[in-house]
Amino acid sequence: MKSRLISKGYWNFKKELMLLFKILFLCIILCFIGCKEKSNKEIVTSNRSLEAFNLNKYINDCKSQLEISVPKLTDLSKHPRLIETDSIEWKEVPNDRLVWTSGFYPGILWYMYNITKEEKWKREAIKRTEVFEDFKTITEHHDIGFMMFPAYGNGYEIGGKKEYKDILITSANSLASRFNPNVGTIKSWSNKMHPRWQQHITIIDNMLNLELLFWAAKNGGDKSLYNIAVTHAETTMKNHFRPDYTSWHVLEYDTITGKVLNKHTKQGYADNSRWSRGQAWGIYGYTMVYRETRDKKFLDFAQKITDKYLSLLPEDMVPAWDFDVQNNPKEEKDASAAAIVASALLDLSTFVKNKVDQERYYQAALKMIKSLGSDKYSAVGKADSFLLHSTGAKSLGHEIDVALIYADYYYIEALSRLKNLYKNQ
């Protein structure tokens, strides 16, 4: 009897010991997995912290460039537009109602204030913004969005200038007056700008102006502004892109029936070529439309046209001015397209649900910013801008391999967005 009890106790002890070993083994496995996950997380964090160090350099480069250029730009009736090849200082153009680039310089100053919180940039931004309040009534073209939102929109959002609200709403109403419900888009150009065509003309660039409408609709403007923006985006998505998700530049619609009459790429290499900045406008535009609507069809489309753009890029992530001439090393680059897409990708990376896509878009944006901030494209020590090597309209014979004010605007917007991402992490 005693031996059976001893034997039973032995087997119970053995079972408990085996159970203990199993538990210990399981703990070791879980600990290993946890350490591996923690290690991977630390690698990502470490990489992003390293990028933050580089980010400070890019920001400081922009700051030093503004400290050089701002004292030179004292004529409030003009704004900097471009720096010609082999020149150093900005060529200024009048703040005319027909000149679409006037809002970018004050927008740059607002972003520098947002990044640094230095009051001198806010004072300069206010001074440069408020000189064209009368532009709020522009109905001659669609560029009022480009002209007013980088200046007054950033002034409201970044600078806390609540008195800009009515100016922005009036501007949005002026833009909306060009909407043709028969077509479903805002008319971009007058027919004088495109004499070949006589009816309703819409260009891909117009996608960026929709942000003004969305903003106004949610800040006291008429709700119809939201519907106009959505309809324009839907119509453009349907007609402005080829089956391979590359973009046409210009479409002519029948004013009465809305039928597509012609497709053209005025600023590209050929009528049917793939103008790189046109694709960039589309990527930025549809990313922004998703942000404002949260309609998944716009996010899906933004990803499709983004993936096409990324597949066409050269190693340095800065495209030629047209993808159809990219294999020719003598063709000029367009840093403005890279800056636009870099800014858009940082936004897009926060919207997609798939972790792989999140990181893919984020890393692509970082590579673009690194390239733009490198000696190859940076203007530091060479000219007064942030960036060199943009191309405005080679097919029209102007702004070829120059610095452009809107390239600088979207570059500093990308830096501001990246800094906000680090802060949120």
C-alpha positions, -999 to 999 in steps of 0.1 A, spaced: 0 0 0 28 24 10 47 16 -23 17 23 -44 13 57 -26 49 65 -33 46 55 -69 14 76 -73 32 106 -57 61 101 -81 40 101 -112 20 132 -99 53 149 -93 66 139 -128 34 153 -144 37 186 -125 73 188 -135 65 182 -171 37 208 -169 62 233 -154 87 227 -182 59 232 -208 49 265 -192 85 276 -189 91 267 -226 60 286 -236 71 317 -216 105 316 -234 88 314 -268 65 343 -260 93 363 -246 113 357 -278 84 368 -300 78 399 -278 115 408 -279 116 403 -317 85 425 -321 99 451 -298 132 449 -317 114 455 -351 95 484 -336 127 499 -322 142 496 -357 113 515 -373 114 541 -345 152 544 -349 149 549 -386 122 576 -382 142 593 -355 172 594 -379 150 609 -406 139 635 -381 175 646 -377 177 650 -415 144 668 -415 158 695 -392 186 701 -418 161 705 -446 140 729 -425 171 749 -416 181 751 -452 147 766 -461 149 790 -432 183 802 -442 171 807 -478 142 828 -467 164 849 -445 184 857 -477 155 863 -500 128 880 -478 148 913 -474 152 915 -511 114 910 -518 101 944 -506 77 953 -534 42 943 -522 27 948 -556 47 918 -569 55 882 -559 84 859 -567 76 835 -596 108 819 -608 146 821 -609 159 817 -644 187 792 -652 220 805 -641 204 834 -621 204 838 -583 175 861 -574 138 857 -578 121 872 -609 90 890 -596 58 894 -614 28 917 -607 0 905 -584 -23 905 -613 -58 888 -612 -47 866 -641 -14 854 -625 -21 821 -608 10 819 -586 5 849 -563 -6 828 -533 24 805 -530 49 830 -515 27 840 -486 18 803 -482 55 795 -478 58 821 -451 28 807 -432 44 772 -433 77 786 -420 58 802 -392 40 769 -385 73 750 -384 93 775 -363 67 795 -344 88 826 -350 66 857 -351 87 874 -378 74 849 -403 38 854 -393 42 892 -396 58 888 -431 30 863 -441 3 887 -431 19 915 -450 22 894 -481 -13 878 -479 -34 909 -474 -23 927 -505 -47 908 -528 -79 906 -508 -97 920 -539 -89 888 -557 -117 871 -538 -141 882 -566 -121 866 -595 -145 847 -618 -123 849 -650 -106 816 -643 -103 786 -619 -70 796 -604 -86 816 -575 -82 784 -554 -44 784 -560 -42 821 -554 -63 824 -522 -61 791 -503 -23 789 -497 -24 825 -485 -57 831 -468 -64 794 -460 -31 789 -443 -35 823 -426 -68 811 -411 -56 776 -402 -20 783 -392 -21 819 -382 -55 820 -365 -66 849 -387 -103 843 -383 -111 875 -401 -101 857 -433 -131 835 -432 -154 857 -452 -127 863 -478 -123 826 -483 -161 820 -485 -164 847 -511 -135 833 -530 -152 798 -530 -184 813 -543 -165 830 -571 -149 797 -580 -182 779 -579 -197 803 -604 -177 786 -630 -193 752 -624 -214 738 -653 -240 713 -641 -245 700 -676 -208 690 -677 -202 683 -640 -170 703 -638 -157 738 -631 -146 755 -662 -108 760 -660 -97 782 -689 -113 808 -711 -113 799 -748 -87 826 -753 -62 805 -734 -70 775 -757 -81 789 -790 -83 755 -807 -114 747 -786 -145 768 -782 -165 750 -755 -161 740 -718 -124 734 -709 -113 716 -677 -77 708 -668 -63 683 -643 -48 712 -622 -83 722 -612 -84 693 -587 -63 714 -563 -88 742 -563 -115 720 -548 -99 723 -514 -112 759 -512 -148 746 -519 -145 719 -492 -131 743 -467 -158 769 -473 -186 743 -471 -176 732 -436 -168 767 -424 -201 785 -429 -204 785 -467 -233 770 -487 -234 732 -486 -237 732 -524 -200 740 -525 -193 705 -512 -215 689 -538 -198 709 -566 -164 697 -555 -175 661 -553 -192 662 -587 -161 678 -603 -139 650 -588 -162 623 -600 -164 636 -635 -127 642 -637 -120 607 -624 -143 593 -651 -129 612 -681 -95 626 -674 -75 593 -670 -64 566 -694 -69 529 -687 -34 527 -674 -42 555 -648 -21 582 -664 -37 616 -669 -46 638 -697 -40 675 -691 -69 693 -709 -104 681 -718 -130 699 -739 -166 691 -730 -198 701 -749 -212 729 -729 -248 717 -733 -246 679 -734 -215 674 -713 -200 650 -739 -162 648 -741 -152 664 -774 -114 665 -772 -84 654 -750 -51 671 -750 -19 675 -730 -9 711 -736 20 713 -713 33 678 -721 55 665 -748 27 655 -771 -11 655 -772 -13 620 -757 19 620 -736 21 616 -698 29 650 -684 45 643 -650 31 673 -631 -4 666 -644 -2 632 -627 11 649 -596 -19 672 -595 -41 642 -597 -24 624 -568 -25 654 -546 -61 662 -556 -77 628 -550 -58 624 -518 -73 657 -506 -107 648 -519 -106 616 -498 -95 635 -468 -125 658 -471 -152 632 -481 -139 599 -466 -155 582 -497 -134 551 -503 -137 553 -540 -115 584 -540 -89 567 -518 -88 537 -541 -84 559 -571 -57 580 -554 -37 548 -547 -41 536 -583 -28 568 -599 -1 570 -572 11 535 -579 13 543 -616 33 574 -609 58 556 -586 63 528 -612 74 554 -637 100 572 -616 137 572 -621 161 562 -593 163 597 -578 125 599 -575 123 632 -595 106 627 -628 114 643 -662 90 670 -672 71 644 -692 73 606 -686 74 600 -723 108 616 -726 123 603 -694 147 578 -711 165 608 -726 190 620 -700 192 654 -718 155 661 -710 149 685 -681 136 674 -647 106 687 -628 113 691 -591 79 707 -587 61 674 -595 83 656 -570 75 682 -543 37 680 -549 37 642 -547 60 641 -517 35 662 -498 5 642 -510 22 609 -501 26 619 -465 -11 625 -463 -19 594 -482 2 572 -459 -20 582 -430 -53 572 -448 -46 537 -461 -54 508 -438 -29 484 -452 3 486 -431 25 477 -461 10 505 -482 13 529 -453 50 523 -450 55 521 -488 40 556 -494 58 570 -463 92 558 -474 86 570 -510 79 604 -496 110 604 -475 131 594 -506 116 622 -526 124 647 -498 159 634 -494 165 637 -531 150 673 -533 171 683 -502 203 669 -517 230 689 -534 216 679 -568 183 698 -564 188 721 -534 194 757 -542 215 764 -510 246 783 -520 234 786 -556 202 807 -557 176 822 -534 150 795 -538 147 762 -519 148 740 -550 163 740 -585 155 721 -617 117 726 -622 100 728 -655 69 749 -660 59 744 -696 87 733 -719 62 725 -747 53 762 -747 89 773 -745 91 789 -711 102 781 -675 126 754 -685 150 741 -658 143 769 -634 133 775 -598 96 778 -594 77 793 -564 51 765 -563 79 739 -561 91 756 -530 56 758 -516 48 721 -518 83 712 -506 79 732 -474 44 719 -470 59 684 -472 84 693 -445 57 708 -423 35 676 -427 65 654 -419 73 673 -388 37 670 -377 39 632 -382 70 630 -360 53 651 -334 22 629 -334 43 597 -331 
